[in-house]
Amino acid sequence: MELIVVGCGWAGERHVVAATALARRGRDVRVAALVDTDSDYLAAKAEEWGIGPMFTGLPAALDALPDAAGVILATPHNAHRRGTEQAAAAGRHVLVEKPMALTLEDADAMITACDAAGTTLMVAESARYRQRNMAIRDALHTGRIGQALSGRMNLIGRGRHTYQYPGRRAWLAEPDLGGSGIWMLNGIHQISTARMFLGEVTRIDAREVHSGKFQSDREATVVALVEFGSRAVIAMTVSAELHGYKRFGDVALFGTDGTLYAGRSEARLTIYTESAAPETVEWENDEDGETPGHFVRQLDEFVAATTEKREPYTGGPSERATLAAILAGYESIRTGQSVTL
């Protein structure tokens, strides 16, 4: 499967690395062309990665490479709809970075465009392909702690008091360029994985907390109570300003028959029950090196879904539901009331 990668920044580079890793494992996948609006940066990355064809716009790439079956959109969030519609109109499958869009109207248009073209739309929600989250999902879905009804999920950084990334990623804090606050940027990871664990979100009650140290007027910390159709209710904290370090990006879920705990940086989870000694599930971490394993698994799912002509694990409709929950959280912050989905 030949791919066109649009956007050669942080995320785009990880998709290129993932494609190279899959090819080395015998998968029929390669990056056939790169697209970026910064021609000088594009030329530098093309040389670094050894990828020849370069374009400063997606339409030109689509015209020049009719055999490229897939397009990976690693662009600012507000460009996702346009890129998806262009790719779908040309009959190409789309893997678009999270969040798939900033509004439900745009998300629906993207789903409609790919449905009409008969092409696959998948969202690059990399958190769902992390080993820890897949292990938690499997433990829950096999009933290891009974019915999970309560718990917490935290994503707390290192107290940087900013998410104004330097250089190419500076747009992440600029709303006019498709940037957002921490709830959209990282909360969307938490909501998507929570849905993977517990089912669809039915109600959310969110509040914003903002210290005087934070160097932006965008939301820096969000604390939410999230309710699911499974009847579970969990507390969720997402922050770019609190002092958390690695130990506090944890998941704790309490069920009728036991408790599950997984830290952020440990390659294991522990299940506690009354009837036996604590049980540990471990794995070999493959996500912190030069080839992040969750990006490799994510791209493998995209290739498999397009080949098998099936809905991807993180397809458009699934991640539209994630976006709807995030937007409901913003509405709850604005009104000070819980919001029902």
N, C-alpha and C positions, 0 to 999 in steps of 0.2 A: 504494500500500500504506500503510494507516494503522498507526501504531506507538504502543505504550504504552511509555514509558521509565520504568523503576523504579529509583530512585536518582538523585539530581540532583547528585552530587558530581563529582569530577575526571573519572571515566570517563563518567558520564552526560552531562556537558556536551559531551564530544567526540562522543558519538553524536548528540546534538541538532544540533551544528554540521555533522556529516557528512550528516545527513538534509537539512538546509537546502541544503548544497552540491549534493547529488544532484538535489534539486528544481529548482535553478537550471539544471542541465544537462539538464532535460527528463525526468528519471525521475519516475515516478508514486509518490512517497513523501513522507510528511509525519508529523510527530509529532502525534498527536491528543490525547494526555493525558500528564500527569506524575504519578508516584507517589513519595512520600517520607514517612517516618515523622515528620519534623520539619516541622510544619505552617507555622511561621513562615518557615523557610528555603525551603520549597516555594513559598509565596506569593511570596517575593522572586524566586526563579528563574523562576517562571511569568510574572511581570511583565517581568523582564529579557528573556526569550526570546519573549514574546508568545504564550504557549500558555495557553489558557483552562482547560479541565477539569483539576482537581486532585483527587487522592485520597491518603489516608494509608494505604491498603491495596490490594493488587492485586485481591482478589476483587471489591471494589466497582467498580473500574475496568473489569474484565472484564464485569460485569453491565451497566454503563452504556454500554459501547461495543461492541456486538456486531459492528460492521463493522471493528473494528481487528483486522487479520489477524496482526500480529506483536507480540511482547513482547520488549523489550530489558532484560535483568537486569544492572544495574550496582550490585549490592548487595554487602555483605560475603559472603565466600566460603561461610560456613556457612549462608547463606540461599538458595543456588542451587538445591538440590534442591527445597525447598518451592515456590519461585517457578516452577520448571520444571513441576512436577506440577500446580500450579494452572492455569498457562497451557495445558498440554496437555489437561487435563480439559475446558477451555473451547474446545478445538479451535483453539488459536492456535499459530503458529510461534514458536520461541524462539531468540534470540541472547543467549547468556549469557557474561559476562566470564570471562576466565581467572583462576585455574584453574577448570575447570568444577565441581570439587568438591574436597573434602579427603580423601575416601576413595573407593576403587573401588566400594564398596557403593552410595554415593550416586550415583556416575557411572553405574553400571549401572541404577539405578532411574530416572534421568533419561532414559537411552536407551530403556528399556522403556516409560516413560510416553509419549514422543513416538511411538515405533513403534506402540503400541497405538492412539493417537489419529490416526495417519496424518499427523502434522505434522512439520515440519523442526526438527531440533536442530542449531544451529551454535554453536561456541565462538568468542568474540571474541579470537582469538590474533593480535593486531595485528602482532606481529613478522613473521609470514609474509607480510604485505602491504606490508612496507617495500621500497622500490626496491632497496636494496643486496642484500637477501636473495633477492629474485626474480631479480636479475641473476646472483648466485652460483649459484642453482639452475639457471638456464638454461645457464650456462657448463658446469657439471658434467654436466648431462643430455645435452648435445650433444657430450660427449667432448673438451672443449677441453684438458684436462690428462690425458687417459687415465683410468685407474682411480685414484681418490683413495683412498689407504691410510693417510695419517697427517695430522696437522695440529693446530691449536689454535683454540679459540674463547674469547675473554675478554669479560667484562662487568664492568668495574671502574670504580667511581664516582670521587668526588672526595675521598675520605677524610673524610667527614662524621662518622664514628664513631657514627652513629645512623640509624635509619629511622623514628624517632618523629615522623612528620609532624605539623604543627600542625592544629588545627581538625578539619574533617570527615574527614581521613585518618588520624587518630590510631589508629583501630581496627586499622590494618595491623600494628601491633606488639603487639596484644592477642589472645592465643590464644582467650580466652573469647568474643571477638567475631568470630572467624573469621580473625584475623590469623595471620601465620606468620613464619618467618625468611626470609633472603635466597634460600635454595635453592628454596622454593616460590614466593616472590614474583617473582623474576627468573630463577631457574634454569629455570623452566618455559618462558620465552621461548627460552632457549638450547637446551634439549632439543627443543622443537618445531621450531625452525629446523634443528637438526642432523639431525633425522629427515627434513626436507624435502630436505636436501642428500645424505644418505648412506644413508637407509633406516632400518629398524627397529632399535632398541637391543636387543642381546642380552645384554650384561653391563655392569656398572658397578661401579667401585671408587672410593668417595668418602671424603674426610676433611674434618673441620671444623677450621678454624684460627680462633682467637679471641684478639684482643689485649686487654690490660687497659684500653685506651682506649674500647672499645665500650660504649655505654650501654644494653645490653639483655642478657638471658640467652639470647635467641634466637640461632641461628647467624648469624654476620656474614660469614664467608668459607668457601666450599666449593671444594675442588680435587678434580676427578674425572677418572678415566681411563674413557672411554666407548667400548665396542666395538659394532659394528654388524653386521647380517647380510651386508652387502657386504664384510666383512672389514676395513673401515677401523677404526682405533683413534685417537681424538683425546684431547688434554688439554683440560680445560675449567676455567676459574676464574671464579667468580661472587662478587662482594664488595661490601659496603656500607661497608667500613672502610679498604681499601687506597687508596693514593694513585695514581690512574690518570689522571684527566682524560680528555679526549676521545680522545687518541691511542691509548689502550690498550684500547678496546673493539673489538678487531680480529679478523679471521678470516684464517688462513693454512692452506691445504690443499695437500698435496703428493701429486702423482699420478705415474703411471708415465711420462707424457709431458710433464709440466710442473708449474708451481706457480701457485697463484692466491692473490692477497693483496688484502684490502679493509680499509681503516681504518674507524674508527667515524664520523668527522665529514666524510670526503671523499666527494663524489658521484662516485666512480669506483672501479673495481677494475682490477687489473693482472694479466695472464697472462704468465708467463715460460716460454720454451721454449728448447731448444738450437738449433733450426733457424731462428729468426727473432728480430728485435728485440722487446722487450717490447711487448705489445699492451694498450692501455687502453680500457676500456669506460666511458663516462660517461653521466650522466643529469642532468636538471635537478631539483634537490632541491625537493620540494613538501611536506615533512613537518615543517618547523620553524616555519611561520607560524600564523596564526589558524585556518586550516582544514587540519588534518593529513591529508595525502594517503593515508596508510596506513589511517586510519579510514574515509575515503571509499571506498577500494577494498574494504575489509572489508564495509561495509554494502551496497555494490553487489553483492557476491557473495551476501550473504544474500537480497537481493531477487531476484536472478537465480535462485538455487537454489530458492526457494519457487515462483517463477513457472514455472520449467521442471520442477519436481517431480523434482529430482535431489539427490544427496548434495552438501553444500557442501564446499569445499576443506578447511575446518577443521571438519568435522562431529563429532558426538559420539563415534563409534568411533575416529576419528583421534586426538582429543585425550584420549580415555581412555588410549590407548597412551602419550601424553606423560606423563600423570599417573602411570601405572604405573612409568615409568622414574624419575620424581622420587621416588616412594615407595620404590623399590628403592635409590635413593641414600641416603635416610634410614636404611634398614635397614643399608646398608653402613657408614654413619657409626656407627650404634649398635653393630654387631658387630665392626667393624674388618676385615671380610672382603668380598671381592667377591661380588656378587649376580648370579645369572643370571636373566634374564627368560624 
